Amino acid sequence: METLYYLVLIPMAYIAFAVFVLGTAARLVKIFREPAATVKLQIFPEKRPKWLWAVYDTFLFPTVLRHKPLLWAFLMLFHISFMLLIIGHLELIRGFAVFQIVPHEVFLGKGFIGLILSICLLYFLFRRFSSPVRELSVPEDYYLLVLLFLTVFFGSEMDWARRWYYYDTISVDNYREYLFSLLTLKPELPYEITSSGHSFMLVLHIFFANLFLIFFPFSQAMHSFLSLPMNKIRRG
């Protein structure tokens, strides 16, 4: 079992990160090398400043709000929660004073951020089982959502156990020691990481996160890197 934990938490984590970075870079290079579109993509009437409206289109989804307000609400909750979870993971590497403007324990939201994100992902998944979204979906859409949901669920479960049920055999310091060792290329697994009764949850969380990172560069989710440039083109 310790060997399995080691393989998932260290070698697989490095492989997943390398595939994610190199795969994403390769996809972006390929996309930007494609011939420019001959069709005029700009929308009218023009609104200025153009860059500000491009940012507005990218992050506030006004078209979705007009036509599908319920989907828009879940999209906004998802992106806000996802950003807060990224901040939480950065705080698992080391403390940042800028994130403590509003004093809090790691993670933000006292466990509810992970819960909101899990509910949003379930909504995105189950809406694909009904028309017309079902006809527009491909297998990778389901696969990506399931991977992300499992990653979020098992990660959140550790936070829920620590906050709501006082199961804190793995502390924030243990997570920091593990993650910092990965970043400094001196991988080390603290004793608490592999010996806790909750260790399997961490391993599952990292395992599904690794699969998500490996799959991401080859999925349609790559559009997230192109949203702002495309909206800038549309706004002129």
Helices and strands as residue ranges (DSSP letters): H 2-9, H 11-33, H 50-60, H 62-67, H 69-93, G 97-100, G 108-111, H 112-126, G 127-129, H 133-136, H 139-164, H 172-183, H 191-195, H 199-215, G 216-218, G 220-225, H 227-235
